[in-house]
Amino acid sequence: PYSDTEAQILLELDGFVVYDLADGEQLEERVAVVDPDLIVLDVMLPDINGKEVCTLVRSQTNMDDVRIICISGMVEADKIQELHDAGANDFMKKPFDVDELVGR
C-alpha cells in the first residue's frame, strides 16, 4: 500500500494531472473551473462526506461523464450502496493499490 502522497506521485508519473483537495469547499471551487475526467474521493473529508460530494458532483450538468471512485477503510455494504446511489461509479477499500486504481 502507498501513502496518499506516493499514490499522487505514481498517478502523475502515469500521466494524470492530480489536484489534491483537502475539503469540500476546495472541491466546489475546483469543480467550477476544472473539467475532470475522474474524481478519486476519500469518503471521510473534514467538512463533507462522500455521499454529499457525489450528490454535489452529479448535480452539475457538466459532470455527467465524470467517473467517481470512492476510497475508504469503511466497507459496510449499505454505506457503499449509498455512495453508488448518490452517483459513485466504483468503490475501493483502503489501503488500495495504485495500479488497481489506474486500471479501474
Residue frames relative to the residue before (quaternion, step in Angstrom):
aa qw qx qy qz dx dy dz
P 1.0000 0.0000 0.0000 0.0000 0.00 0.00 0.00
Y 0.3085 -0.7556 0.5585 0.1483 3.53 -1.16 0.70
S 0.4992 -0.5846 0.5261 0.3636 3.54 -1.26 0.39
D 0.6781 -0.4776 0.3533 0.4328 3.57 -1.27 0.26
T 0.6482 0.5178 -0.3171 0.4595 3.60 1.00 -0.81
E 0.6575 0.4964 -0.3122 0.4731 3.58 0.93 -0.86
A 0.6315 0.5252 -0.3310 0.4645 3.58 1.00 -0.80
Q 0.6393 0.5239 -0.3250 0.4596 3.59 0.96 -0.85
I 0.6585 0.5062 -0.3074 0.4644 3.59 0.89 -0.91
L 0.6691 0.4976 -0.3049 0.4600 3.59 0.89 -0.87
L 0.6379 0.5108 -0.3283 0.4737 3.59 1.01 -0.74
E 0.6513 0.5061 -0.3150 0.4696 3.58 0.98 -0.82
L 0.6447 0.5095 -0.3190 0.4723 3.59 1.01 -0.75
D 0.6702 0.4773 -0.2863 0.4909 3.56 1.20 -0.54
G 0.6635 -0.5541 0.2833 0.4153 3.59 1.30 0.21
F 0.5332 0.6245 -0.4160 0.3908 3.59 1.23 0.04
V 0.3144 -0.6673 0.6319 0.2378 3.54 -1.25 0.57
V 0.1118 -0.8302 0.5461 0.0020 3.56 -0.56 1.19
Y 0.1069 -0.7412 0.6600 0.0597 3.54 -1.00 0.94
D 0.1939 -0.7800 0.5889 0.0846 3.56 -0.66 1.13
L 0.0292 -0.8234 0.5654 -0.0378 3.55 -0.32 1.27
A 0.3836 -0.7802 0.4632 0.1720 3.55 -0.88 0.97
D 0.8252 0.0650 -0.0040 0.5611 3.60 1.11 -0.50
G 0.7255 -0.4621 0.3147 0.4013 3.52 -1.35 0.16
E 0.6100 0.5552 -0.3540 0.4409 3.58 1.07 -0.69
Q 0.6523 0.4954 -0.3110 0.4821 3.58 0.95 -0.85
L 0.6209 0.5470 -0.3401 0.4468 3.57 1.03 -0.76
E 0.6657 0.5044 -0.3075 0.4560 3.58 0.84 -0.96
E 0.6567 0.5071 -0.3092 0.4647 3.59 0.97 -0.84
R 0.6927 0.4881 -0.2758 0.4537 3.60 0.88 -0.97
V 0.6375 0.5351 -0.3321 0.4438 3.59 0.96 -0.86
A 0.6270 0.5575 -0.3336 0.4299 3.59 1.12 -0.64
V 0.7998 0.3033 -0.1483 0.4964 3.62 1.08 -0.60
V 0.7224 0.3581 -0.2256 0.5469 3.61 1.23 -0.29
D 0.2514 -0.7522 0.5910 0.1472 3.56 -1.03 0.79
P 0.1021 -0.8527 0.5090 0.0581 3.61 0.28 1.21
D 0.4145 -0.6630 0.5590 0.2758 3.54 -1.29 0.42
L 0.8030 0.0969 0.0162 0.5878 3.53 1.14 -0.75
I 0.1016 -0.7398 0.6598 0.0839 3.53 -1.16 0.71
V 0.1412 -0.7418 0.6524 0.0646 3.53 -0.81 1.11
L 0.0825 -0.8630 0.4955 -0.0542 3.50 -0.30 1.34
D 0.2763 -0.6934 0.6419 0.1756 3.53 -0.83 1.05
V 0.4577 -0.7371 0.4292 0.2509 3.56 -0.57 1.16
M 0.7533 0.3720 -0.1978 0.5051 3.59 1.05 -0.70
L 0.0443 0.7812 -0.6157 0.0936 3.57 -0.01 1.33
P 0.6341 -0.5846 0.3396 0.3752 3.62 -1.10 0.56
D 0.8284 0.2460 -0.1072 0.4917 3.60 0.96 -0.74
I 0.7700 0.1703 -0.1033 0.6061 3.60 1.27 -0.04
N 0.3368 -0.7535 0.5199 0.2203 3.59 -0.97 0.71
G 0.7205 -0.4819 0.2976 0.4002 3.55 -1.26 0.37
K 0.6230 0.5420 -0.3404 0.4497 3.56 1.02 -0.76
E 0.6577 0.5023 -0.3000 0.4744 3.58 0.99 -0.87
V 0.6331 0.5206 -0.3340 0.4654 3.60 1.01 -0.77
C 0.6445 0.5164 -0.3265 0.4598 3.59 0.89 -0.87
T 0.6551 0.5074 -0.3052 0.4693 3.57 0.94 -0.91
L 0.6410 0.5250 -0.3163 0.4620 3.60 0.97 -0.87
V 0.6777 0.4846 -0.2963 0.4670 3.59 0.82 -0.98
R 0.7028 0.4710 -0.2765 0.4558 3.59 0.84 -0.93
S 0.6090 0.5523 -0.3620 0.4393 3.62 1.19 -0.33
Q 0.6099 0.5342 -0.3429 0.4745 3.60 1.28 -0.30
T 0.4434 -0.7301 0.4470 0.2657 3.60 -0.60 1.08
N 0.6819 0.4799 -0.2974 0.4650 3.60 1.08 -0.59
M 0.6440 0.5447 -0.3078 0.4403 3.62 1.27 -0.01
D 0.3356 0.7839 -0.4759 0.2152 3.61 1.24 0.18
D 0.7542 0.4021 -0.2095 0.4750 3.59 0.98 -0.81
V 0.4842 0.6657 -0.4367 0.3629 3.60 1.27 -0.05
R 0.2983 -0.7285 0.5871 0.1889 3.57 -0.91 0.93
I 0.1487 -0.7659 0.6215 0.0710 3.53 -1.05 0.84
I 0.0492 -0.7646 0.6426 0.0060 3.54 -0.78 1.10
C 0.2111 -0.7839 0.5763 0.0942 3.56 -0.61 1.18
I 0.1143 -0.7787 0.6162 0.0304 3.53 -1.08 0.83
S 0.2161 0.7688 -0.5784 0.1663 3.56 -0.91 0.95
G 0.5058 -0.6074 0.5137 0.3336 3.51 -1.30 0.33
M 0.5684 0.5801 -0.3666 0.4539 3.55 1.30 -0.34
V 0.0184 -0.8303 0.5569 -0.0133 3.58 -0.77 0.95
E 0.2841 0.7601 -0.5323 0.2414 3.58 1.11 0.58
A 0.5167 -0.6921 0.4122 0.2901 3.56 -0.69 1.14
D 0.6699 0.5012 -0.3209 0.4439 3.62 0.91 -0.80
K 0.6466 0.5052 -0.3206 0.4732 3.61 1.07 -0.70
I 0.6298 0.5148 -0.3293 0.4794 3.57 1.04 -0.75
Q 0.6425 0.5173 -0.3201 0.4660 3.59 0.99 -0.81
E 0.6188 0.5378 -0.3420 0.4592 3.60 1.05 -0.74
L 0.6328 0.5185 -0.3271 0.4730 3.59 1.03 -0.76
H 0.6478 0.4993 -0.3165 0.4804 3.60 0.94 -0.85
D 0.6570 0.5163 -0.3102 0.4534 3.59 0.94 -0.88
A 0.6828 0.4776 -0.2760 0.4792 3.59 1.14 -0.66
G 0.7150 -0.4737 0.2507 0.4489 3.60 1.25 -0.07
A 0.4608 0.6687 -0.4678 0.3488 3.61 1.21 0.03
N 0.3790 -0.7333 0.5242 0.2093 3.55 -1.06 0.79
D 0.8105 0.0313 0.0478 0.5829 3.55 1.07 -0.72
F 0.1801 -0.7612 0.6136 0.1078 3.54 -1.33 0.31
M 0.0386 -0.7750 0.6306 0.0140 3.55 -1.05 0.85
K 0.4001 -0.7134 0.5289 0.2264 3.54 -1.05 0.84
K 0.3978 -0.6696 0.5707 0.2602 3.56 -1.13 0.76
P 0.5561 -0.2503 -0.7911 0.0474 1.55 -1.94 1.52
F 0.2626 -0.7781 0.5568 0.1244 3.55 -1.10 0.71
D 0.4485 -0.6644 0.5344 0.2679 3.51 -1.31 0.41
V 0.4738 -0.6981 0.4580 0.2802 3.59 -0.70 1.05
D 0.6284 0.5307 -0.3484 0.4496 3.60 0.96 -0.74
E 0.6415 0.5045 -0.3222 0.4797 3.58 1.02 -0.75
L 0.6196 0.5401 -0.3322 0.4626 3.59 1.03 -0.80
V 0.6662 0.4918 -0.3009 0.4731 3.58 0.86 -0.95
G 0.6434 0.5361 -0.3173 0.4449 3.57 1.02 -0.78
R 0.6801 0.4768 -0.2914 0.4746 3.53 1.05 -0.71
